[in-house]
């Protein structure tokens, strides 16, 4: 009974103490601010990928194949409208789309090449042809959406290059070196 009385007395004194009341009130405000801050952060990072972009599909084509003397291949990649073979017009969203790969070494990405049917060109280089073919067989094309604050958002396309390959002619890439005399080897990964 003594302990219960003592506990009630301490609770009563704490309730009357202005310092303790200030601490309790400040703590409640901190909790409310934390909830509001988390909610605002969630709103700022909301993924707002338009349906035509998130529903598009990835298409890539070999533009220039490597040779023994020039160990470099070039691939054009783009997003096509869902259900068609038409290049997706990124228009206002161009700055929100980032083209990446899972391997930065020996992979150069050129964005929005002028007068091109492609959104990005991937140039892949290696020390020799077997190393290049192995690199191309593992290469993932990744397309990422940027958040409104400029931070990296979700990767909405992540596909092996060789799984997205179609003939350059199907994309309407009439300037592809591969269509202008350079042959294709279907048995070779990274070519059609």
C-alpha positions in Angstrom: 0.0 0.0 0.0 2.9 2.3 0.8 4.3 1.8 -2.6 1.0 2.4 -4.4 0.6 5.7 -2.4 4.2 6.7 -3.2 3.6 6.0 -7.0 0.4 8.0 -7.0 2.2 10.9 -5.2 5.1 10.9 -7.7 2.7 10.8 -10.7 0.7 13.7 -9.1 3.9 15.7 -8.6 5.1 15.0 -12.1 1.7 16.2 -13.5 2.0 19.4 -11.5 5.7 20.0 -12.4 5.8 22.6 -15.3 9.1 21.2 -16.5 7.7 17.7 -16.8 4.6 19.0 -18.5 6.7 20.9 -21.0 8.7 17.7 -21.7 5.6 15.6 -22.2 4.1 18.3 -24.5 7.3 18.6 -26.5 7.5 14.9 -26.9 4.0 14.8 -28.3 4.9 17.5 -30.8 8.0 15.6 -31.8 5.9 12.5 -32.6 3.4 14.6 -34.6 6.2 16.3 -36.5 7.9 13.0 -37.2 4.7 11.6 -38.7 4.1 14.7 -40.8 7.8 14.7 -42.0 7.6 11.0 -43.0 4.3 11.7 -44.8 5.8 14.7 -46.6 8.9 12.6 -47.6 6.6 9.9 -48.9 4.7 12.4 -51.0 7.9 13.9 -52.4 9.2 10.5 -53.4 5.9 9.2 -54.8 6.5 7.3 -58.0 4.6 9.0 -60.8 5.7 7.1 -63.9 3.1 7.7 -66.7 1.3 4.6 -67.8 2.6 4.9 -71.4 6.2 4.9 -70.1 5.9 2.2 -67.5 3.8 0.0 -69.9 6.3 0.4 -72.8 8.7 -2.3 -73.8 12.4 -2.3 -74.4 13.8 -2.9 -77.9 17.5 -3.0 -78.8 19.3 -3.7 -82.0 22.9 -4.4 -83.0 24.1 -1.4 -85.0 27.8 -2.3 -85.4 29.4 -5.6 -84.6 32.9 -6.0 -83.3 35.7 -7.4 -85.4 39.2 -8.8 -84.5 40.7 -5.4 -85.2 37.9 -3.2 -83.7 36.7 -4.9 -80.5 33.7 -2.7 -80.0 30.0 -3.2 -80.6 27.2 -0.7 -80.8 23.6 -1.3 -79.8 20.7 1.1 -80.1 18.0 0.8 -77.5 14.6 2.5 -77.1 11.3 2.2 -75.4 8.4 1.2 -77.7 4.7 1.9 -77.2 3.0 -1.1 -75.7 1.7 -3.5 -78.3 3.5 -1.8 -81.2 6.9 -1.4 -82.8 6.7 2.4 -82.6 9.3 4.4 -80.7 7.8 5.9 -77.6 7.8 9.7 -77.7 9.2 10.6 -74.3 8.6 14.3 -75.0 8.4 16.2 -71.7 9.6 13.2 -69.7 13.0 12.9 -71.4 14.8 14.4 -68.4 13.1 12.0 -66.0 14.4 8.8 -67.8 17.9 7.5 -67.2 19.5 4.8 -69.2 22.0 2.6 -67.3 23.6 -0.8 -67.4 24.7 -3.3 -64.8 28.3 -3.0 -66.0 29.9 0.4 -66.2 33.4 -0.8 -67.3 33.7 -0.8 -71.0 30.1 0.4 -71.6 29.5 3.9 -72.9 25.9 5.2 -73.1 25.0 8.1 -75.5 21.6 9.5 -74.7 19.2 10.8 -77.3 21.4 10.7 -80.3 20.5 13.4 -82.8 18.2 12.3 -85.6 18.1 8.7 -84.3 15.4 6.2 -83.9 17.0 5.3 -80.6 16.7 6.8 -77.1 20.2 5.5 -76.2 23.2 4.0 -77.9 25.3 1.5 -75.9 28.9 1.1 -77.1 30.5 -2.0 -75.5 34.3 -2.5 -75.6 36.6 -5.2 -74.3 40.2 -6.5 -74.7 39.3 -9.2 -77.2 36.3 -10.8 -79.0 35.6 -13.6 -76.4 35.7 -11.1 -73.6 33.3 -8.7 -75.5 30.9 -11.5 -76.3 30.9 -12.6 -72.6 30.3 -9.0 -71.5 27.4 -8.5 -74.0 25.8 -11.8 -72.9 25.7 -10.5 -69.3 24.8 -6.9 -70.1 21.6 -5.7 -68.5 19.9 -2.6 -70.0 18.3 -0.6 -67.2 15.9 2.2 -67.5 15.3 4.3 -64.4 12.7 6.9 -63.5 13.9 10.1 -61.6 11.8 11.4 -58.7 10.6 15.0 -58.8 13.5 16.1 -56.5 16.0 14.7 -59.0 16.9 11.6 -57.0 17.0 8.2 -58.6 13.7 6.5 -58.6 12.7 3.0 -59.4 14.2 0.9 -62.2 11.2 0.1 -64.4 13.1 -1.8 -67.1 15.9 -4.2 -66.3 16.4 -6.7 -69.1 19.3 -8.6 -70.7 20.4 -6.9 -73.9 20.4 -10.2 -75.8 16.8 -10.8 -74.8 15.7 -7.4 -76.1 17.4 -7.7 -79.5 15.5 -7.3 -82.7 16.9 -6.6 -86.2 17.9 -3.0 -86.8 15.7 -2.9 -89.9 12.6 -3.6 -87.7 13.4 -0.4 -85.8 13.8 1.6 -89.0 17.5 2.2 -88.3 18.6 2.7 -91.9 21.9 4.2 -90.9 23.0 1.1 -88.9 26.5 -0.1 -90.1 25.2 -3.6 -89.7 22.7 -3.0 -92.5 25.3 -1.5 -94.7 27.5 -4.5 -95.5 28.5 -5.9 -92.1 27.2 -9.5 -91.5 25.4 -11.0 -88.6 26.2 -14.3 -86.9 23.1 -15.9 -85.3 25.2 -18.3 -83.3 27.1 -15.5 -81.7 25.6 -14.0 -78.5 24.9 -10.3 -78.9 24.1 -10.6 -82.6 21.0 -11.6 -84.6 
